[in-house]
Amino acid sequence: MKELSIESIRLSLMNYQRVVILREKDSDRYLPIWIGPAEADAIAVRLQDVSVARPLTHDLLRNLIEQLGARVAYIVVNDLSNDTFYARIVLEVNGETMEVDSRPSDAIALAVRTEASIFVEDSVLDRAGVVLEEEPAGVGGSRPERGRPVDAAELERLGAFKDFIEGLDLDDFDQPKT
Protein backbone atom coordinates (compact mmCIF):
# COMPACT_ATOMS: atom_id res chain seq x y z
CA MET A 1 0.00 0.00 0.00
CA LYS A 2 1.09 3.54 -0.75
CA GLU A 3 0.01 6.67 1.09
CA LEU A 4 -1.59 9.44 -0.94
CA SER A 5 -2.54 13.04 -0.34
CA ILE A 6 -5.17 15.14 -2.03
CA GLU A 7 -3.48 17.26 -4.65
CA SER A 8 -6.61 18.98 -5.92
CA ILE A 9 -10.16 18.66 -7.13
CA ARG A 10 -10.55 19.53 -10.79
CA LEU A 11 -13.39 20.22 -13.16
CA SER A 12 -13.09 18.84 -16.67
CA LEU A 13 -13.86 21.57 -19.16
CA MET A 14 -14.79 18.92 -21.72
CA ASN A 15 -17.69 17.37 -19.79
CA TYR A 16 -17.93 19.34 -16.50
CA GLN A 17 -17.29 16.24 -14.40
CA ARG A 18 -15.21 16.44 -11.25
CA VAL A 19 -12.10 14.48 -10.49
CA VAL A 20 -10.09 14.27 -7.30
CA ILE A 21 -6.37 14.11 -7.98
CA LEU A 22 -4.50 12.11 -5.37
CA ARG A 23 -0.72 12.22 -5.26
CA GLU A 24 1.53 9.47 -4.04
CA LYS A 25 3.63 10.73 -1.13
CA ASP A 26 7.30 11.20 -2.06
CA SER A 27 6.57 10.62 -5.74
CA ASP A 28 5.29 12.34 -8.87
CA ARG A 29 2.65 9.68 -9.50
CA TYR A 30 -0.98 10.76 -9.41
CA LEU A 31 -4.26 8.87 -9.16
CA PRO A 32 -7.22 10.64 -10.78
CA ILE A 33 -10.64 9.42 -9.59
CA TRP A 34 -13.88 10.71 -11.12
CA ILE A 35 -16.35 11.77 -8.43
CA GLY A 36 -19.79 13.31 -8.24
CA PRO A 37 -20.41 17.02 -7.71
CA ALA A 38 -21.86 16.56 -4.20
CA GLU A 39 -18.83 14.57 -3.06
CA ALA A 40 -16.45 17.05 -4.72
CA ASP A 41 -18.17 19.86 -2.83
CA ALA A 42 -18.04 17.88 0.43
CA ILE A 43 -14.30 17.36 0.07
CA ALA A 44 -13.64 20.97 -1.01
CA VAL A 45 -15.71 22.44 1.84
CA ARG A 46 -13.54 20.65 4.38
CA LEU A 47 -10.24 21.29 2.62
CA GLN A 48 -11.01 24.99 2.46
CA ASP A 49 -12.28 25.13 6.08
CA VAL A 50 -15.64 26.51 5.00
CA SER A 51 -18.11 26.48 7.85
CA VAL A 52 -21.66 25.36 7.18
CA ALA A 53 -24.70 26.02 9.35
CA ARG A 54 -25.73 22.37 9.62
CA PRO A 55 -23.73 19.15 9.35
CA LEU A 56 -23.30 17.75 5.86
CA THR A 57 -23.75 14.02 5.30
CA HIS A 58 -20.06 13.24 5.81
CA ASP A 59 -20.03 15.37 8.99
CA LEU A 60 -22.99 13.34 10.23
CA LEU A 61 -21.15 10.11 9.47
CA ARG A 62 -18.06 11.33 11.34
CA ASN A 63 -20.22 12.36 14.30
CA LEU A 64 -21.95 8.96 14.39
CA ILE A 65 -18.65 7.09 14.27
CA GLU A 66 -17.24 9.19 17.10
CA GLN A 67 -20.41 8.96 19.22
CA LEU A 68 -20.31 5.16 18.91
CA GLY A 69 -16.76 5.18 20.29
CA ALA A 70 -14.98 4.33 17.06
CA ARG A 71 -12.45 6.19 14.98
CA VAL A 72 -11.45 6.16 11.33
CA ALA A 73 -7.96 4.66 11.26
CA TYR A 74 -7.47 5.16 7.51
CA ILE A 75 -9.14 4.65 4.16
CA VAL A 76 -7.82 2.61 1.26
CA VAL A 77 -8.67 2.62 -2.43
CA ASN A 78 -8.46 -1.14 -2.74
CA ASP A 79 -9.72 -2.13 -6.18
CA LEU A 80 -10.36 -1.02 -9.73
CA SER A 81 -12.76 -3.03 -11.86
CA ASN A 82 -14.41 -1.99 -15.14
CA ASP A 83 -13.21 1.61 -14.67
CA THR A 84 -14.82 1.76 -11.21
CA PHE A 85 -12.73 2.37 -8.10
CA TYR A 86 -13.57 0.72 -4.79
CA ALA A 87 -12.56 1.76 -1.29
CA ARG A 88 -12.67 0.58 2.30
CA ILE A 89 -13.01 2.66 5.44
CA VAL A 90 -10.95 1.06 8.20
CA LEU A 91 -12.40 1.72 11.64
CA GLU A 92 -10.99 1.00 15.09
CA VAL A 93 -13.81 -0.09 17.39
CA ASN A 94 -13.14 -1.25 20.95
CA GLY A 95 -9.60 -2.29 20.07
CA GLU A 96 -10.78 -4.22 17.00
CA THR A 97 -10.39 -3.32 13.34
CA MET A 98 -13.46 -3.22 11.11
CA GLU A 99 -13.61 -2.53 7.39
CA VAL A 100 -16.59 -0.94 5.66
CA ASP A 101 -17.12 -0.93 1.87
CA SER A 102 -17.34 2.57 0.41
CA ARG A 103 -17.13 4.63 -2.72
CA PRO A 104 -13.73 6.33 -2.82
CA SER A 105 -15.34 9.78 -2.91
CA ASP A 106 -17.27 9.15 0.32
CA ALA A 107 -14.23 7.58 1.98
CA ILE A 108 -12.08 10.58 1.01
CA ALA A 109 -14.72 13.05 2.24
CA LEU A 110 -14.75 11.21 5.57
CA ALA A 111 -10.94 11.00 5.71
CA VAL A 112 -10.54 14.78 5.35
CA ARG A 113 -12.99 15.27 8.22
CA THR A 114 -11.25 12.83 10.54
CA GLU A 115 -7.69 13.60 9.39
CA ALA A 116 -7.29 9.92 8.50
CA SER A 117 -4.60 8.78 6.09
CA ILE A 118 -5.50 7.87 2.53
CA PHE A 119 -3.90 4.75 1.04
CA VAL A 120 -4.12 2.90 -2.27
CA GLU A 121 -3.28 -0.71 -3.01
CA ASP A 122 -0.15 -1.04 -5.15
CA SER A 123 -2.06 -2.95 -7.85
CA VAL A 124 -4.57 -0.09 -8.24
CA LEU A 125 -1.85 2.55 -8.41
CA ASP A 126 0.13 0.46 -10.90
CA ARG A 127 -2.91 0.18 -13.18
CA ALA A 128 -4.35 3.68 -12.89
CA GLY A 129 -1.52 5.87 -11.63
CA VAL A 130 -0.29 8.62 -13.92
CA VAL A 131 3.18 10.16 -14.04
CA LEU A 132 3.21 13.62 -15.57
CA GLU A 133 6.09 14.02 -17.94
CA GLU A 134 7.49 17.12 -19.60
CA GLU A 135 6.86 15.54 -23.00
CA PRO A 136 4.07 12.97 -23.04
CA ALA A 137 5.01 9.57 -24.44
CA GLY A 138 3.33 8.69 -27.72
CA VAL A 139 1.25 5.60 -28.31
CA GLY A 140 3.42 2.57 -27.71
CA GLY A 141 5.84 4.61 -25.57
CA SER A 142 6.92 3.40 -22.19
CA ARG A 143 5.97 4.53 -18.73
CA PRO A 144 9.09 5.11 -16.66
CA GLU A 145 7.42 3.94 -13.44
CA ARG A 146 6.78 0.52 -14.96
CA GLY A 147 9.55 0.28 -17.51
CA ARG A 148 7.42 -1.54 -20.09
CA PRO A 149 5.49 -0.53 -23.22
CA VAL A 150 1.83 0.39 -22.91
CA ASP A 151 -0.29 -2.05 -24.93
CA ALA A 152 -3.45 -1.22 -26.91
CA ALA A 153 -5.79 -2.92 -24.40
CA GLU A 154 -4.36 -0.85 -21.55
CA LEU A 155 -4.72 2.36 -23.55
CA GLU A 156 -8.35 1.52 -24.25
CA ARG A 157 -9.07 0.74 -20.57
CA LEU A 158 -7.57 4.02 -19.47
CA GLY A 159 -9.02 6.08 -22.33
CA ALA A 160 -11.35 8.09 -20.10
CA PHE A 161 -8.43 9.12 -17.88
CA LYS A 162 -6.29 10.00 -20.91
CA ASP A 163 -9.05 12.25 -22.31
CA PHE A 164 -9.45 13.92 -18.94
CA ILE A 165 -5.74 14.44 -18.33
CA GLU A 166 -5.29 15.93 -21.80
CA GLY A 167 -8.14 18.37 -21.07
CA LEU A 168 -6.70 19.63 -17.77
CA ASP A 169 -5.29 23.11 -17.35
CA LEU A 170 -2.02 22.34 -15.56
CA ASP A 171 -0.67 25.89 -15.44
CA ASP A 172 -1.46 26.19 -11.72
CA PHE A 173 -0.56 22.58 -10.84
CA ASP A 174 2.67 23.43 -9.04
CA GLN A 175 1.29 26.54 -7.35
CA PRO A 176 1.28 26.47 -3.53
CA LYS A 177 -2.09 25.83 -1.90
CA THR A 178 -3.60 28.66 0.09
C-alpha positions in Angstrom: 0.0 0.0 0.0 1.1 3.5 -0.8 0.0 6.7 1.1 -1.6 9.4 -0.9 -2.5 13.0 -0.3 -5.2 15.1 -2.0 -3.5 17.3 -4.7 -6.6 19.0 -5.9 -10.2 18.7 -7.1 -10.6 19.5 -10.8 -13.4 20.2 -13.2 -13.1 18.8 -16.7 -13.9 21.6 -19.2 -14.8 18.9 -21.7 -17.7 17.4 -19.8 -17.9 19.3 -16.5 -17.3 16.2 -14.4 -15.2 16.4 -11.3 -12.1 14.5 -10.5 -10.1 14.3 -7.3 -6.4 14.1 -8.0 -4.5 12.1 -5.4 -0.7 12.2 -5.3 1.5 9.5 -4.0 3.6 10.7 -1.1 7.3 11.2 -2.1 6.6 10.6 -5.7 5.3 12.3 -8.9 2.7 9.7 -9.5 -1.0 10.8 -9.4 -4.3 8.9 -9.2 -7.2 10.6 -10.8 -10.6 9.4 -9.6 -13.9 10.7 -11.1 -16.3 11.8 -8.4 -19.8 13.3 -8.2 -20.4 17.0 -7.7 -21.9 16.6 -4.2 -18.8 14.6 -3.1 -16.4 17.0 -4.7 -18.2 19.9 -2.8 -18.0 17.9 0.4 -14.3 17.4 0.1 -13.6 21.0 -1.0 -15.7 22.4 1.8 -13.5 20.7 4.4 -10.2 21.3 2.6 -11.0 25.0 2.5 -12.3 25.1 6.1 -15.6 26.5 5.0 -18.1 26.5 7.9 -21.7 25.4 7.2 -24.7 26.0 9.4 -25.7 22.4 9.6 -23.7 19.1 9.4 -23.3 17.8 5.9 -23.8 14.0 5.3 -20.1 13.2 5.8 -20.0 15.4 9.0 -23.0 13.3 10.2 -21.1 10.1 9.5 -18.1 11.3 11.3 -20.2 12.4 14.3 -21.9 9.0 14.4 -18.7 7.1 14.3 -17.2 9.2 17.1 -20.4 9.0 19.2 -20.3 5.2 18.9 -16.8 5.2 20.3 -15.0 4.3 17.1 -12.5 6.2 15.0 -11.4 6.2 11.3 -8.0 4.7 11.3 -7.5 5.2 7.5 -9.1 4.7 4.2 -7.8 2.6 1.3 -8.7 2.6 -2.4 -8.5 -1.1 -2.7 -9.7 -2.1 -6.2 -10.4 -1.0 -9.7 -12.8 -3.0 -11.9 -14.4 -2.0 -15.1 -13.2 1.6 -14.7 -14.8 1.8 -11.2 -12.7 2.4 -8.1 -13.6 0.7 -4.8 -12.6 1.8 -1.3 -12.7 0.6 2.3 -13.0 2.7 5.4 -11.0 1.1 8.2 -12.4 1.7 11.6 -11.0 1.0 15.1 -13.8 -0.1 17.4 -13.1 -1.3 20.9 -9.6 -2.3 20.1 -10.8 -4.2 17.0 -10.4 -3.3 13.3 -13.5 -3.2 11.1 -13.6 -2.5 7.4 -16.6 -0.9 5.7 -17.1 -0.9 1.9 -17.3 2.6 0.4 -17.1 4.6 -2.7 -13.7 6.3 -2.8 -15.3 9.8 -2.9 -17.3 9.2 0.3 -14.2 7.6 2.0 -12.1 10.6 1.0 -14.7 13.0 2.2 -14.8 11.2 5.6 -10.9 11.0 5.7 -10.5 14.8 5.4 -13.0 15.3 8.2 -11.2 12.8 10.5 -7.7 13.6 9.4 -7.3 9.9 8.5 -4.6 8.8 6.1 -5.5 7.9 2.5 -3.9 4.8 1.0 -4.1 2.9 -2.3 -3.3 -0.7 -3.0 -0.2 -1.0 -5.2 -2.1 -3.0 -7.8 -4.6 -0.1 -8.2 -1.8 2.5 -8.4 0.1 0.5 -10.9 -2.9 0.2 -13.2 -4.4 3.7 -12.9 -1.5 5.9 -11.6 -0.3 8.6 -13.9 3.2 10.2 -14.0 3.2 13.6 -15.6 6.1 14.0 -17.9 7.5 17.1 -19.6 6.9 15.5 -23.0 4.1 13.0 -23.0 5.0 9.6 -24.4 3.3 8.7 -27.7 1.2 5.6 -28.3 3.4 2.6 -27.7 5.8 4.6 -25.6 6.9 3.4 -22.2 6.0 4.5 -18.7 9.1 5.1 -16.7 7.4 3.9 -13.4 6.8 0.5 -15.0 9.6 0.3 -17.5 7.4 -1.5 -20.1 5.5 -0.5 -23.2 1.8 0.4 -22.9 -0.3 -2.1 -24.9 -3.5 -1.2 -26.9 -5.8 -2.9 -24.4 -4.4 -0.9 -21.5 -4.7 2.4 -23.5 -8.4 1.5 -24.3 -9.1 0.7 -20.6 -7.6 4.0 -19.5 -9.0 6.1 -22.3 -11.3 8.1 -20.1 -8.4 9.1 -17.9 -6.3 10.0 -20.9 -9.0 12.3 -22.3 -9.5 13.9 -18.9 -5.7 14.4 -18.3 -5.3 15.9 -21.8 -8.1 18.4 -21.1 -6.7 19.6 -17.8 -5.3 23.1 -17.4 -2.0 22.3 -15.6 -0.7 25.9 -15.4 -1.5 26.2 -11.7 -0.6 22.6 -10.8 2.7 23.4 -9.0 1.3 26.5 -7.4 1.3 26.5 -3.5 -2.1 25.8 -1.9 -3.6 28.7 0.1 
